[in-house]
Amino acid sequence: MFTLCYRNELKQLPILLERYQEEYRVEYIEEIHLVELASFFQEQPEEAFKFFKPHGFDKKSLRKLQRNKAFLSFIVQKDDNIVGYFFLRCYFIGKCFRGYMVDYRWRNRGISKLTAKVMTDVATILGIPSYGTIAPENMASMKSQGAVNDIKIIEQLENGDYYVEYCPRA
């Protein structure tokens, strides 16, 4: 349903990704990336998953997501190594939920900010608002996402996380 509603907008995404091919390369997740992506997740320390539990991280789970046309998933590569992962889970009703992870060995190198830019650009092209959750103690996420977007806190969830809308800056 999502691809039917947004097919013209989705055709613009490969052109958008061409803009993000300099220091780091941003690509759609393809079948050929799944083994490496599963390894990427296995190599992350347990603390990396404290704030990030959107789906399974094994090859089978990743394959299912990769085949879901409403789940727009991307990798960030440096020298053919995956250093970051991000996604937008889109809904045909006109909104998306986003998330990301940066390899612990590549933190503080602008990758989080890059993922924020791409996610915001994708949501803007689709013409849909994007939402997410941020734990109050996850200041790194608040800072990197806030460098690109105005973050509007919609509510605080029962677990203490903020449910937020990422509002692109003009």
Secondary structure, 3 states (H helix, E strand, C coil): CHHHHCHHHHCCHHHHHHCCCCCCEEEECCHHHHHHHHHHHHHCCHHHHCCCCCCCCCHHHHHHHHHCCCEEEEEEEECCEEEEEEEEEEECCCEEEEEEEECHHHCCCCHHHHHHHHHHHHHHHHCCCEEEEECCCCHHHHHHHHCCEEEEEEEECCCCCEEEEEEECC
